[in-house]
């Protein structure tokens, strides 16, 4: 089983486990061994899955404004955790390939392996939920047919993205691509970088 096959299997296990209770407050119960790649991937997708449903909830037009603000704060926190975990996965890959010397003409990819894995995790969620819609008995036949068309596109995208990720990892392993990681350095969560936050601090 190659990397993306493993990742896809773990992502879907996470999604299935979440939907046992289908509750954004459910605590993660990671079934994989400590320090294993599978454990990291499971945690990554769990964050994505919870956030997927938080984004659904906050779009309720009748939501209480106070609850919406609390949800927005929760989503912001989730986004930061997601970014942190992506960077952690990249650190895992950096360690894996630390003894690889890139060739003099090695290229630099537009995104790191972990950010490509992030897209694969989100894609697993899209496939899961589009499949539900394509088979939802309460929906019209036209709705199900349209969703099946979209599902077919998503599955095609899954094959292409999986192939690209595996090729990228192979290229890094053989020195054809240089792995270089940049921290995201998000500014809006930092009290010293977000002007709205640091100006409030100066006014106190």
N, CA, C and O of each residue as an XYZ file, in Angstrom:
816
protein
N       0.847     -1.190      0.000
C       0.000      0.000      0.000
C       0.890      1.251      0.000
O       1.739      1.414      0.877
N       0.690      2.136     -0.994
C       1.520      3.336     -1.049
C       0.988      4.401     -0.085
O      -0.019      4.195      0.593
N       1.687      5.551     -0.036
C       1.358      6.562      0.972
C      -0.077      7.045      0.863
O      -0.793      7.083      1.864
N      -0.513      7.417     -0.343
C      -1.847      8.002     -0.469
C      -2.941      6.971     -0.227
O      -4.018      7.329      0.250
N      -2.697      5.713     -0.540
C      -3.674      4.670     -0.224
C      -3.845      4.560      1.290
O      -4.959      4.427      1.798
N      -2.715      4.618      1.997
C      -2.771      4.593      3.461
C      -3.510      5.816      3.995
O      -4.383      5.695      4.855
N      -3.158      6.987      3.482
C      -3.778      8.229      3.943
C      -5.285      8.216      3.687
O      -6.069      8.590      4.559
N      -5.680      7.790      2.503
C      -7.105      7.772      2.143
C      -7.880      6.825      3.063
O      -8.997      7.128      3.481
N      -7.279      5.686      3.368
C      -7.915      4.723      4.270
C      -8.073      5.314      5.666
O      -9.129      5.176      6.284
N      -7.031      5.968      6.164
C      -7.075      6.583      7.497
C      -8.090      7.725      7.528
O      -8.857      7.844      8.484
N      -8.101      8.560      6.500
C      -9.043      9.676      6.444
C     -10.486      9.168      6.510
O     -11.315      9.717      7.236
N     -10.768      8.131      5.757
C     -12.134      7.611      5.735
C     -12.512      6.936      7.045
O     -13.677      6.946      7.442
N     -11.527      6.349      7.713
C     -11.804      5.792      9.033
C     -12.169      6.903     10.011
O     -13.099      6.757     10.804
N     -11.436      8.011      9.952
C     -11.729      9.165     10.791
C     -13.140      9.693     10.516
O     -13.900      9.962     11.446
N     -13.481      9.838      9.244
C     -14.798     10.358      8.861
C     -15.913      9.441      9.354
O     -16.913      9.906      9.902
N     -15.737      8.138      9.157
C     -16.742      7.164      9.613
C     -16.871      7.210     11.137
O     -17.981      7.174     11.668
N     -15.747      7.288     11.834
C     -15.774      7.326     13.300
C     -16.499      8.575     13.796
O     -17.275      8.509     14.749
N     -16.243      9.719     13.146
C     -16.913     10.953     13.550
C     -18.428     10.826     13.393
O     -19.186     11.259     14.261
N     -18.860     10.237     12.296
C     -20.287     10.201     12.002
C     -21.061      9.159     12.809
O     -22.273      9.021     12.644
N     -20.371      8.433     13.671
C     -21.081      7.549     14.605
C     -21.973      8.402     15.509
O     -23.131      8.060     15.751
N     -21.428      9.507     16.004
C     -22.210     10.422     16.840
C     -22.622     11.678     16.077
O     -23.637     12.297     16.395
N     -21.825     12.056     15.061
C     -22.101     13.239     14.237
C     -22.317     14.475     15.112
O     -23.304     15.194     14.958
N     -21.386     14.706     16.024
C     -21.490     15.796     16.985
C     -20.147     16.512     17.043
O     -19.120     15.888     17.307
N     -20.153     17.830     16.795
C     -18.894     18.587     16.747
C     -18.184     18.634     18.094
O     -17.010     18.998     18.165
N     -18.892     18.266     19.164
C     -18.284     18.269     20.490
C     -17.692     16.918     20.877
O     -17.145     16.762     21.969
N     -17.804     15.942     19.974
C     -17.244     14.622     20.256
C     -15.720     14.697     20.318
O     -15.086     15.261     19.426
N     -15.143     14.135     21.357
C     -13.688     14.141     21.508
C     -13.075     13.038     20.665
O     -13.632     11.947     20.537
N     -11.929     13.338     20.099
C     -11.233     12.371     19.260
C     -10.767     11.171     20.093
O     -10.291     11.327     21.217
N     -10.913      9.986     19.524
C     -10.401      8.759     20.143
C      -9.519      8.084     19.097
O      -9.947      7.167     18.396
N      -8.284      8.559     19.010
C      -7.385      8.123     17.939
C      -6.960      6.671     18.156
O      -6.360      6.354     19.183
N      -7.266      5.781     17.197
C      -6.992      4.354     17.382
C      -5.570      3.925     17.027
O      -5.213      2.761     17.210
N      -4.760      4.847     16.525
C      -3.441      4.461     16.024
C      -2.341      4.675     17.062
O      -2.490      5.451     18.006
N      -1.243      3.967     16.858
C      -0.135      4.005     17.815
C       0.488      5.393     17.890
O       0.548      6.125     16.902
N       0.950      5.732     19.089
C       1.604      7.006     19.310
C       2.821      7.155     18.395
O       3.578      6.205     18.196
N       2.995      8.342     17.850
C       4.122      8.707     16.975
C       4.055      8.061     15.588
O       4.972      8.232     14.785
N       2.982      7.324     15.300
C       2.858      6.734     13.966
C       2.310      7.778     12.994
O       1.602      8.703     13.394
N       2.644      7.620     11.722
C       2.129      8.540     10.711
C       0.607      8.446     10.637
O      -0.073      9.455     10.447
N       0.076      7.236     10.786
C      -1.374      7.050     10.726
C      -2.088      7.854     11.818
O      -3.167      8.402     11.594
N      -1.471      7.915     13.000
C      -2.073      8.670     14.095
C      -2.136     10.160     13.748
O      -3.121     10.835     14.045
N      -1.079     10.658     13.121
C      -1.040     12.067     12.728
C      -2.096     12.348     11.650
O      -2.798     13.358     11.710
N      -2.199     11.456     10.678
C      -3.164     11.638      9.597
C      -4.598     11.583     10.122
O      -5.457     12.342      9.672
N      -4.853     10.696     11.063
C      -6.185     10.572     11.659
C      -6.548     11.873     12.378
O      -7.656     12.387     12.228
N      -5.602     12.395     13.157
C      -5.839     13.647     13.877
C      -6.088     14.800     12.912
O      -6.940     15.654     13.157
N      -5.341     14.815     11.818
C      -5.508     15.869     10.807
C      -6.913     15.842     10.229
O      -7.577     16.876     10.145
N      -7.363     14.663      9.832
C      -8.689     14.591      9.226
C      -9.795     14.829     10.243
O     -10.848     15.361      9.893
N      -9.572     14.441     11.500
C     -10.599     14.688     12.518
C     -10.853     16.193     12.663
O     -11.999     16.632     12.758
N      -9.780     16.966     12.677
C      -9.919     18.422     12.735
C     -10.705     18.920     11.523
O     -11.602     19.751     11.662
N     -10.371     18.420     10.350
C     -11.057     18.835      9.126
C     -12.541     18.464      9.166
O     -13.394     19.236      8.728
N     -12.838     17.282      9.692
C     -14.213     16.805      9.729
C     -15.063     17.637     10.686
O     -16.186     18.019     10.356
N     -14.529     17.912     11.861
C     -15.255     18.749     12.818
C     -15.476     20.140     12.223
O     -16.567     20.701     12.334
N     -14.439     20.692     11.593
C     -14.573     22.024     11.020
C     -15.570     22.044      9.871
O     -16.293     23.026      9.700
N     -15.618     20.990      9.094
C     -16.595     20.879      8.004
C     -18.001     21.111      8.552
O     -18.793     21.852      7.969
N     -18.300     20.465      9.687
C     -19.642     20.552     10.263
C     -19.865     21.867     11.001
O     -20.993     22.357     11.057
N     -18.815     22.441     11.564
C     -18.940     23.772     12.140
C     -19.309     24.789     11.059
O     -20.121     25.685     11.288
N     -18.705     24.640      9.888
C     -18.999     25.545      8.771
C     -20.450     25.374      8.307
O     -21.078     26.342      7.878
N     -20.982     24.158      8.389
C     -22.400     23.942      8.076
C     -23.294     24.663      9.072
O     -24.245     25.347      8.694
N     -22.970     24.499     10.362
C     -23.817     25.056     11.424
C     -23.871     26.577     11.352
O     -24.940     27.170     11.496
N     -22.725     27.209     11.131
C     -22.670     28.680     11.182
C     -23.413     29.310     10.004
O     -23.683     30.511     10.024
N     -23.745     28.530      8.989
C     -24.468     29.066      7.827
C     -25.992     29.019      7.996
O     -26.738     29.374      7.084
N     -26.432     28.580      9.158
C     -27.860     28.609      9.467
C     -28.307     30.071      9.570
O     -27.817     30.813     10.422
N     -29.245     30.486      8.697
C     -29.675     31.883      8.669
C     -30.348     32.319      9.966
O     -30.409     33.511     10.266
N     -30.852     31.358     10.734
C     -31.571     31.681     11.961
C     -30.713     31.496     13.213
O     -31.229     31.492     14.330
N     -29.411     31.345     13.022
C     -28.526     31.115     14.157
C     -28.485     32.347     15.070
O     -28.513     33.481     14.591
N     -28.418     32.122     16.361
C     -28.300     33.206     17.316
C     -26.952     33.906     17.112
O     -25.925     33.234     17.019
N     -26.935     35.247     17.042
C     -25.681     35.970     16.787
C     -24.580     35.664     17.804
O     -23.407     35.582     17.441
N     -24.950     35.495     19.063
C     -23.958     35.183     20.085
C     -23.348     33.810     19.825
O     -22.137     33.620     19.944
N     -24.209     32.857     19.469
C     -23.715     31.513     19.149
C     -22.833     31.552     17.903
O     -21.822     30.853     17.830
N     -23.223     32.376     16.916
C     -22.438     32.484     15.685
C     -21.041     33.023     15.969
O     -20.058     32.554     15.394
N     -20.956     34.015     16.862
C     -19.650     34.567     17.211
C     -18.789     33.519     17.913
O     -17.592     33.410     17.644
N     -19.395     32.757     18.804
C     -18.661     31.692     19.494
C     -18.168     30.648     18.496
O     -17.046     30.150     18.596
N     -19.029     30.327     17.530
C     -18.641     29.360     16.500
C     -17.499     29.893     15.647
O     -16.584     29.157     15.278
N     -17.567     31.203     15.337
C     -16.481     31.805     14.545
C     -15.161     31.707     15.286
O     -14.130     31.423     14.676
N     -15.175     31.934     16.576
C     -13.957     31.802     17.376
C     -13.467     30.355     17.360
O     -12.266     30.098     17.280
N     -14.406     29.419     17.438
C     -14.037     28.000     17.415
C     -13.426     27.623     16.067
O     -12.451     26.874     16.012
N     -14.001     28.144     14.980
C     -13.486     27.867     13.641
C     -12.090     28.465     13.471
O     -11.209     27.835     12.886
N     -11.888     29.682     13.984
C     -10.557     30.302     13.918
C      -9.526     29.439     14.646
O      -8.424     29.213     14.147
N      -9.900     28.965     15.830
C      -9.006     28.106     16.606
C      -8.720     26.810     15.858
O      -7.591     26.321     15.844
N      -9.758     26.266     15.241
C      -9.603     25.026     14.471
C      -8.669     25.233     13.286
O      -7.847     24.370     12.979
N      -8.796     26.381     12.621
C      -7.920     26.695     11.484
C      -6.461     26.745     11.904
O      -5.577     26.276     11.187
N      -6.218     27.324     13.084
C      -4.845     27.396     13.574
C      -4.309     25.999     13.883
O      -3.162     25.686     13.564
N      -5.138     25.163     14.504
C      -4.716     23.785     14.809
C      -4.450     23.011     13.514
O      -3.514     22.217     13.430
N      -5.288     23.259     12.517
C      -5.105     22.595     11.220
C      -3.769     22.981     10.601
O      -3.028     22.126     10.117
N      -3.468     24.280     10.621
C      -2.198     24.757     10.080
C      -1.018     24.172     10.846
O      -0.035     23.735     10.247
N      -1.118     24.165     12.162
C      -0.045     23.619     12.997
C       0.204     22.151     12.675
O       1.350     21.703     12.623
N      -0.878     21.406     12.457
C      -0.720     19.981     12.188
C      -0.157     19.729     10.797
O       0.615     18.791     10.600
N      -0.540     20.562      9.828
C       0.049     20.445      8.494
C       1.559     20.664      8.580
O       2.337     19.924      7.977
N       1.958     21.667      9.321
C       3.395     21.944      9.469
C       4.096     20.805     10.215
O       5.261     20.507      9.952
N       3.378     20.174     11.145
C       3.939     19.026     11.852
C       4.155     17.858     10.890
O       5.165     17.158     10.973
N       3.199     17.649      9.975
C       3.337     16.584      8.977
C       4.526     16.873      8.064
O       5.280     15.965      7.711
N       4.691     18.144      7.682
C       5.858     18.497      6.876
C       7.152     18.227      7.633
O       8.145     17.810      7.038
N       7.145     18.461      8.932
C       8.332     18.160      9.744
C       8.614     16.665      9.731
O       9.771     16.245      9.722
N       7.561     15.872      9.729
C       7.709     14.411      9.642
C       8.400     14.035      8.335
O       9.306     13.201      8.320
N       7.963     14.663      7.230
C       8.574     14.382      5.932
C      10.014     14.886      5.872
O      10.878     14.233      5.285
N      10.273     16.040      6.475
C      11.641     16.559      6.496
C      12.578     15.577      7.200
O      13.706     15.356      6.760
N      12.099     14.999      8.285
C      12.900     13.999      9.000
C      13.095     12.753      8.144
O      14.184     12.181      8.098
N      12.039     12.347      7.475
C      12.107     11.150      6.624
C      13.139     11.312      5.513
O      13.845     10.364      5.169
N      13.223     12.524      4.954
C      14.108     12.759      3.807
C      15.376     13.529      4.177
O      16.046     14.076      3.301
N      15.708     13.576      5.464
C      16.831     14.414      5.897
C      18.174     13.966      5.336
O      19.099     14.774      5.246
N      18.304     12.699      4.959
C      19.575     12.198      4.425
C      19.631     12.235      2.897
O      20.588     11.751      2.293
N      18.610     12.805      2.286
C      18.572     12.913      0.828
C      19.260     14.207      0.397
O      18.922     15.289      0.878
N      20.216     14.089     -0.501
C      20.881     15.275     -1.049
C      20.257     15.612     -2.399
O      20.410     14.849     -3.353
N      19.558     16.738     -2.495
C      18.931     17.098     -3.773
C      19.976     17.257     -4.877
O      21.099     17.689     -4.617
N      19.612     16.914     -6.082
C      20.490     17.103     -7.229
C      20.682     18.600     -7.488
O      19.842     19.409     -7.094
N      21.788     18.974     -8.153
C      22.045     20.405     -8.416
C      20.907     21.093     -9.164
O      20.648     22.279     -8.962
N      20.232     20.340    -10.029
C      19.138     20.944    -10.802
C      17.764     20.601    -10.214
O      16.751     20.694    -10.907
N      17.732     20.205     -8.941
C      16.462     19.847     -8.301
C      15.490     21.027     -8.319
O      15.875     22.176     -8.106
N      14.238     20.716     -8.576
C      13.203     21.745     -8.622
C      12.597     21.939     -7.230
O      12.783     21.117     -6.333
N      11.877     23.036     -7.077
C      11.117     23.282     -5.852
C       9.638     23.265     -6.224
O       9.203     23.979     -7.128
N       8.874     22.440     -5.516
C       7.453     22.315     -5.812
C       6.686     23.535     -5.291
O       7.137     24.219     -4.372
N       5.519     23.797     -5.893
C       4.727     24.955     -5.477
C       4.099     24.768     -4.104
O       3.761     25.750     -3.443
N       3.937     23.521     -3.665
C       3.412     23.284     -2.330
C       4.159     22.109     -1.706
O       4.708     21.261     -2.411
N       4.169     22.072     -0.399
C       4.860     21.007      0.315
C       4.001     19.746      0.317
O       2.803     19.820      0.046
N       4.597     18.584      0.619
C       3.804     17.353      0.688
C       2.606     17.472      1.626
O       1.513     17.013      1.295
N       2.804     18.084      2.790
C       1.726     18.135      3.777
C       0.546     18.983      3.317
O      -0.602     18.664      3.629
N       0.816     20.070      2.571
C      -0.310     20.866      2.089
C      -1.062     20.139      0.985
O      -2.259     20.360      0.803
N      -0.377     19.279      0.249
C      -1.063     18.425     -0.719
C      -1.903     17.382      0.020
O      -3.013     17.058     -0.404
N      -1.372     16.866      1.116
C      -2.108     15.909      1.949
C      -3.335     16.588      2.555
O      -4.392     15.971      2.683
N      -3.192     17.849      2.922
C      -4.329     18.624      3.429
C      -5.456     18.629      2.403
O      -6.619     18.448      2.763
N      -5.128     18.831      1.150
C      -6.149     18.839      0.095
C      -6.784     17.456     -0.067
O      -7.974     17.341     -0.358
N      -5.978     16.411      0.125
C      -6.508     15.048      0.014
C      -7.488     14.767      1.149
O      -8.504     14.102      0.944
N      -7.189     15.267      2.336
C      -8.075     15.091      3.486
C      -9.422     15.776      3.245
O     -10.473     15.194      3.514
N      -9.389     16.996      2.743
C     -10.627     17.721      2.433
C     -11.389     17.016      1.316
O     -12.618     16.962      1.325
N     -10.648     16.481      0.365
C     -11.285     15.767     -0.741
C     -12.014     14.521     -0.245
O     -13.077     14.176     -0.761
N     -11.454     13.852      0.743
C     -12.124     12.680      1.319
C     -13.472     13.077      1.917
O     -14.450     12.338      1.810
N     -13.512     14.245      2.545
C     -14.771     14.743      3.104
C     -15.774     15.088      2.001
O     -16.967     14.812      2.132
N     -15.290     15.683      0.929
C     -16.172     16.020     -0.191
C     -16.770     14.752     -0.803
O     -17.963     14.702     -1.105
N     -15.938     13.742     -0.981
C     -16.416     12.478     -1.558
C     -17.458     11.838     -0.644
O     -18.494     11.368     -1.114
N     -17.187     11.820      0.650
C     -18.115     11.212      1.607
C     -19.481     11.897      1.556
O     -20.512     11.234      1.443
N     -19.478     13.225      1.642
C     -20.753     13.935      1.715
C     -21.463     13.998      0.364
O     -22.693     13.991      0.318
N     -20.715     14.060     -0.731
C     -21.357     14.043     -2.042
C     -21.974     12.677     -2.312
O     -23.019     12.577     -2.955
N     -21.329     11.634     -1.822
C     -21.887     10.291     -1.963
C     -23.210     10.166     -1.210
O     -24.154      9.540     -1.693
N     -23.266     10.768     -0.026
C     -24.529     10.768      0.729
C     -25.631     11.451     -0.072
O     -26.761     10.966     -0.135
N     -25.288     12.583     -0.681
C     -26.284     13.320     -1.454
C     -26.696     12.569     -2.720
O     -27.858     12.616     -3.124
N     -25.759     11.890     -3.333
C     -26.057     11.137     -4.561
C     -26.967      9.941     -4.278
O     -27.581      9.381     -5.187
N     -27.040      9.564     -3.006
C     -27.856      8.397     -2.645
C     -28.967      8.727     -1.645
O     -29.597      7.825     -1.092
N     -29.207     10.031     -1.414
C     -30.224     10.429     -0.423
C     -31.628     10.188     -0.982
O     -32.036     10.798     -1.970
N     -32.347      9.289     -0.330
C     -33.666      8.890     -0.824
C     -34.686     10.025     -0.773
O     -35.616     10.050     -1.579
N     -34.528     10.957      0.155
C     -35.488     12.059      0.282
C     -35.280     13.137     -0.777
O     -36.117     14.027     -0.929
N     -34.173     13.063     -1.504
C     -33.892     14.053     -2.546
C     -34.533     13.638     -3.857
O     -34.888     12.476     -4.055
N     -34.674     14.610     -4.751
C     -35.255     14.318     -6.062
C     -34.279     13.507     -6.905
O     -33.077     13.465     -6.641
N     -34.826     12.877     -7.910
C     -33.983     12.087     -8.824
C     -32.978     12.991     -9.534
O     -31.835     12.597     -9.767
N     -33.411     14.204     -9.876
C     -32.516     15.157    -10.542
C     -31.354     15.539     -9.622
O     -30.203     15.608    -10.054
N     -31.672     15.784     -8.350
C     -30.634     16.129     -7.375
C     -29.614     15.009     -7.256
O     -28.407     15.251     -7.265
N     -30.107     13.781     -7.144
C     -29.195     12.639     -6.990
C     -28.331     12.464     -8.232
O     -27.147     12.144     -8.132
N     -28.925     12.672     -9.394
C     -28.169     12.528    -10.642
C     -27.082     13.593    -10.749
O     -25.955     13.299    -11.148
N     -27.425     14.831    -10.391
C     -26.441     15.916    -10.433
C     -25.298     15.659     -9.446
O     -24.134     15.926     -9.744
N     -25.646     15.144     -8.284
C     -24.620     14.864     -7.277
C     -23.741     13.693     -7.701
O     -22.557     13.657     -7.367
N     -24.302     12.744     -8.425
C     -23.504     11.630     -8.916
C     -22.469     12.109     -9.925
O     -21.335     11.631     -9.938
N     -22.869     13.059    -10.772
C     -21.928     13.639    -11.733
C     -20.778     14.323    -10.992
O     -19.612     14.170    -11.356
N     -21.124     15.077     -9.950
C     -20.099     15.763     -9.161
C     -19.217     14.752     -8.422
O     -18.008     14.945     -8.299
N     -19.830     13.685     -7.938
C     -19.068     12.646     -7.239
C     -18.056     11.994     -8.173
O     -16.921     11.723     -7.780
N     -18.471     11.747     -9.405
C     -17.553     11.143    -10.383
C     -16.341     12.043    -10.624
O     -15.217     11.563    -10.772
N     -16.586     13.354    -10.662
C     -15.481     14.308    -10.851
C     -14.556     14.283     -9.640
O     -13.334     14.293     -9.787
N     -15.139     14.250     -8.444
C     -14.338     14.218     -7.219
C     -13.481     12.954     -7.154
O     -12.325     13.007     -6.735
N     -14.043     11.826     -7.564
C     -13.282     10.569     -7.549
C     -12.149     10.599     -8.573
O     -11.075     10.044     -8.343
N     -12.401     11.249     -9.695
C     -11.350     11.422    -10.699
C     -10.247     12.322    -10.144
O      -9.060     12.068    -10.348
N     -10.656     13.370     -9.445
C      -9.692     14.276     -8.822
C      -8.875     13.539     -7.770
O      -7.675     13.775     -7.628
N      -9.526     12.650     -7.037
C      -8.825     11.863     -6.013
C      -7.702     11.043     -6.635
O      -6.602     10.979     -6.086
N      -7.974     10.418     -7.775
C      -6.947      9.621     -8.452
C      -5.789     10.502     -8.903
O      -4.625     10.140     -8.733
N      -6.104     11.651     -9.473
C      -5.056     12.552     -9.968
C      -4.221     13.127     -8.821
O      -2.995     13.183     -8.904
N      -4.896     13.551     -7.754
C      -4.177     14.121     -6.622
C      -3.307     13.069     -5.940
O      -2.175     13.352     -5.549
N      -3.833     11.864     -5.801
C      -3.055     10.778     -5.192
C      -1.805     10.478     -6.009
O      -0.717     10.297     -5.462
N      -1.976     10.430     -7.308
C      -0.829     10.181     -8.190
C       0.206     11.291     -8.054
O       1.406     11.026     -7.983
N      -0.265     12.537     -8.017
C       0.649     13.682     -7.908
C       1.425     13.655     -6.598
O       2.625     13.929     -6.579
N       0.741     13.325     -5.499
C       1.415     13.281     -4.199
C       2.468     12.180     -4.181
O       3.590     12.388     -3.718
N       2.103     11.021     -4.681
C       3.071      9.913     -4.721
C       4.271     10.247     -5.598
O       5.407      9.909     -5.266
N       4.009     10.913     -6.721
C       5.105     11.318     -7.601
C       6.007     12.337     -6.910
O       7.230     12.275     -7.037
N       5.403     13.275     -6.176
C       6.178     14.284     -5.460
C       7.090     13.632     -4.421
O       8.265     13.984     -4.315
N       6.557     12.696     -3.665
C       7.350     12.018     -2.642
C       8.487     11.217     -3.277
O       9.594     11.170     -2.741
N       8.210     10.593     -4.414
C       9.256      9.848     -5.126
C      10.333     10.792     -5.635
O      11.524     10.492     -5.540
N       9.916     11.936     -6.176
C      10.879     12.922     -6.679
C      11.766     13.452     -5.559
O      12.962     13.660     -5.759
N      11.188     13.669     -4.391
C      11.988     14.129     -3.247
C      12.965     13.043     -2.830
O      14.130     13.321     -2.545
N      12.489     11.811     -2.796
C      13.327     10.674     -2.378
C      14.527     10.491     -3.299
O      15.605     10.102     -2.850
N      14.340     10.772     -4.592
C      15.417     10.599     -5.565
C      16.186     11.892     -5.840
O      17.038     11.937     -6.727
N      15.881     12.930     -5.082
C      16.636     14.168     -5.208
C      16.242     15.038     -6.379
O      16.924     16.018     -6.679
N      15.141     14.694     -7.053
C      14.713     15.490     -8.201
C      13.954     16.754     -7.792
O      13.857     17.712     -8.559
N      13.420     16.738     -6.569
C      12.714     17.900     -6.029
C      13.287     18.200     -4.654
O      13.475     17.301     -3.834
N      13.559     19.463     -4.417
C      14.078     19.901     -3.121
C      12.904     20.246     -2.217
O      12.050     21.060     -2.571
N      12.872     19.622     -1.056
C      11.804     19.928     -0.110
C      12.196     21.117      0.742
O      13.212     21.097      1.437
N      11.385     22.139      0.677
C      11.644     23.359      1.436
C      10.349     23.783      2.110
O       9.307     23.873      1.460
N      10.410     24.042      3.405
C       9.204     24.333      4.170
C       9.237     25.762      4.681
O      10.238     26.211      5.238
N       8.141     26.468      4.489
C       7.971     27.806      5.044
C       6.845     27.763      6.065
O       5.758     27.263      5.776
N       7.100     28.280      7.243
C       6.042     28.384      8.232
C       5.008     29.395      7.732
O       5.349     30.370      7.062
N       3.757     29.150      8.064
C       2.685     30.005      7.552
C       2.715     31.414      8.142
O       2.334     32.381      7.482
N       3.171     31.518      9.387
C       3.281     32.825     10.028
C       1.980     33.615      9.920
O       1.972     34.772      9.501
N       0.881     32.964     10.306
C      -0.413     33.652     10.298
C      -0.358     34.860     11.233
O       0.174     34.773     12.340
N      -0.906     35.974     10.785
C      -0.783     37.220     11.533
C      -2.028     37.556     12.350
O      -1.929     38.233     13.374
N      -3.211     37.087     11.908
C      -4.424     37.556     12.567
C      -4.630     36.968     13.954
O      -5.395     37.515     14.748
N      -3.948     35.846     14.260
C      -4.075     35.258     15.595
C      -2.995     35.743     16.564
O      -2.993     35.365     17.735
N      -2.091     36.568     16.079
C      -0.955     37.009     16.884
C      -1.221     38.402     17.452
O      -1.424     39.354     16.699
N      -1.221     38.520     18.781
C      -1.500     39.806     19.431
C      -0.513     40.898     19.034
O      -0.842     42.083     19.094
N       0.695     40.506     18.628
C       1.718     41.500     18.293
C       1.733     41.858     16.809
O       2.455     42.770     16.407
N       0.944     41.152     15.986
C       0.954     41.386     14.538
C      -0.390     41.866     13.992
O      -0.433     42.530     12.956
N      -1.476     41.540     14.672
C      -2.798     41.990     14.240
C      -3.046     43.385     14.817
O      -3.144     43.524     16.036
N      -3.152     44.441     13.965
C      -3.279     45.812     14.475
C      -4.518     46.022     15.346
O      -4.496     46.840     16.266
N      -5.598     45.289     15.062
C      -6.806     45.417     15.877
C      -6.519     44.984     17.309
O      -7.024     45.573     18.265
N      -5.692     43.936     17.440
C      -5.390     43.397     18.766
C      -4.336     44.228     19.488
O      -4.497     44.545     20.667
N      -3.236     44.589     18.776
C      -2.187     45.297     19.509
C      -2.553     46.757     19.786
O      -2.034     47.349     20.733
N      -3.436     47.343     18.976
C      -3.883     48.708     19.275
C      -4.755     48.733     20.521
O      -4.723     49.693     21.290
N      -5.542     47.663     20.719
C      -6.350     47.571     21.925
C      -5.452     47.472     23.156
O      -5.734     48.052     24.204
N      -4.348     46.709     22.996
C      -3.414     46.556     24.096
C      -2.751     47.875     24.467
O      -2.473     48.131     25.638
N      -2.500     48.710     23.463
C      -1.856     50.013     23.714
C      -2.814     51.003     24.381
O      -2.388     51.943     25.053
N      -4.120     50.772     24.183
C      -5.109     51.706     24.736
C      -5.387     51.448     26.207
O      -5.957     52.299     26.889
N      -4.990     50.282     26.702
C      -5.260     49.929     28.097
C      -4.367     50.732     29.049
O      -4.456     50.567     30.265
